[in-house]
Amino acid sequence: MQAIDELVEIMACLRDRDSGCPWDREQTSASLVPFTIEEAYEVADAIDRGALDDLRDELGDLLFQVVFHAQIAAEGGDFDLAAVARGLAAKLVRRHPHALYSLSSLADAAVPDAHAQAAAWEGHKATERAARAQQGISSRLDGVALALPAMTRAYKLQKRAAEVGFDWRETSAVLGAVGEELAEVREALARGSEATSAALMEEIGDLMFACVNLARFVGMDPEMVLRRANSKFEARFRFIERRLANAGRGLGDADLAEMDALWDEAKAEGY
């Protein structure tokens, strides 16, 4: 594809030792990690806002990160963008034999619906993990990236464990675990200065992990749950700011009781 080839050529020029961009030349895959993560979040933000023009631009920025990482690998003789694309194509054919049967050796595979497809997808991933296990990777939890946001990683770790039966049997049990963790946070806080910050951090972490488990158990992605909660908080707080501004006042002019009353008003109006 001409546009992709042009992009690869531009990236190679930016990385040229003699005439390239000084900043681009000094980057490594490790140094690019924060930028790659940031671009992925900006894609998600554009989708949430329904901003298609922004989405196009953000997808371009994310693609640039892919091309950048591939160029660095190519310079080390490891792989290039074409190898990345070939590997992805082969994986998609392996995991979608029902849809891409003409491209695979599994022409008789049939998956009747989306639920069955999800199960088949997980089955293929499990097979791939088993193959890696024979190469010395032995844990069921291997492959859950350390660089993932902590909440997303907790969700994936729990989901991976649940696939082999290490899971709660009913919602009430998960709620009980949340309650137990909350009680332990209260106990740590009650100890006051006797509770070290590390101990309190551990208890709060356990509580958050349990809440992620609850969301997962009832079929919700905790990241999306929290994103909605963030949006709700932001809308209500902005409501407080607007109401105060309309009265010629700022946040510093209102006490907590007044802001709480405006918060309740925002809730009543559906924010």
PyMOL commands that set and color helices and strands:
alter all, ss='L'
color gray80, all
select helices_A, chain A and resi 2-14+22-26+29-49+52-75+81-95+101-103+114-133+150-162+171-190+192-194+197-217+222-246+251-253+256-268
alter helices_A, ss='H'
color red, helices_A
deselect
rebuild
show_as cartoon
